């Protein structure tokens, strides 16, 4: 029986991945403050927001948290699982006191899927 070759790991650039997957890139200037803002409707299962591999928010209610932004590119990830009628969530960010930007907005009223996992790249 012939041996099959092991698949080789390949690499790609962050710009290629973000362009092909339409992953948002949040650019935080030196000295800038990044705030993650979450607005939710009724929740039974806590949602989670993580930055650079560490939990930033785990909650059932609305939250806004400042991020201690690290140099370079880091992943901001989130997950929502809805089980309560009338659910909705919005996750966004604000840099300094600029207008908040929405990363994701979903709701039962819009017939969106009730489970969501998303990500963005935070760059400094």
N, C-alpha and C positions, 0 to 999 in steps of 0.2 A: 504494500500500500504506500503510495507516494505521500510524502509530507507536504502539507499546504503551508505556504509562506505566511508568517505572521504579518498582520496589517501594520504598516508603518504609520506612526503618528506624524501628522503634518501640522504646520503652523500657518497662520495668516496674520494680516495686520488688523489692528482695531478699526481702522477706517474702512476696510473691506467688509468687516462684520457688521458694523453699524449701518453702512450703506445698504447692504443686502437684506438685513433683518429690520431695518428702519428703527433702530434702537436710538432713543434720544441721548444726546451728549449735553450735559449741563456744565458749562464753563464758569468756574468761580474764580474771580480775579484775586490776586494776592491781597490779603487783608479783608476780603469779602466774607460775609456771613451767609451761609446756606441754611435755610429753614425748610424742613419738610412739613407739609400741612396735610392732614387727613380729616375728611368729613364723612361720617357714616350715618346711616339710618339704623334701625334696630338690628342688633347683632347677638348671636348666641355663641358663636365661635370666634375667639380672638383673632384679629388680623395681625400680621407681622410686617414690619419694615426693617430691613437690615442694610448696613453700610459697611463695606470692606470686610465682610464676613462676621460682623458683630450685630446683634440685635439692637436697633435704635428705638423701636416702638413695638410693643405687644399690648394690644388694648381692645376693648369693646366699644369705646367711645371716641369722640373727636379728640384729636391731639395735634399739637404743633411742637416740633423739637428742632433745635439748632444742631447742626452737624459739625463736628470737629474735622474739617476737611484735611485730608492728607495730600501731600505732594504727589503728582502723577495721576494716572487713571485708576479709578476704583469703581466697583459695582455697587449700585443702589438697587436693591431688590425688594419686591413686595408680594404678598399673597393674601387673598381674601377668599373665604368660603362662607356663603350665605345660606341660612336655613330658616329665616324668619320672613313671613309675608311682608311685602312693602320695602324690601331691602334696597339699599343704594350705597354707593361709595364714590368718593372723589379723592384722588391723591395728587398733590402738586408740590411745587416748591417756590420759594421766594429767595432772591439774592438781595441782601441788604433790605432796603425798603421799596424795591421795585415792585411792579405789578406781579402778583402770583401767576404762575404758569401751570396749567393742568397737564399732568402726565397720563392720567386715566380717569374716565368717568363712566360708571356703569350702574344700571338699575333694573329692577324687575319690570318697572313700567315700560322701559324701552325693549323688553324681551331679550336682554343680554344674558349671557351664560352666568350661572350663579357662583362659579369658581373662577378665580383669576390669579395668574402669576405673571408678574411683569418685571422689567428691569430698565435701568438707564445707566449710563456711564457718567461719573462725576470726574471732571478734569480740573486740576489746578496746576 
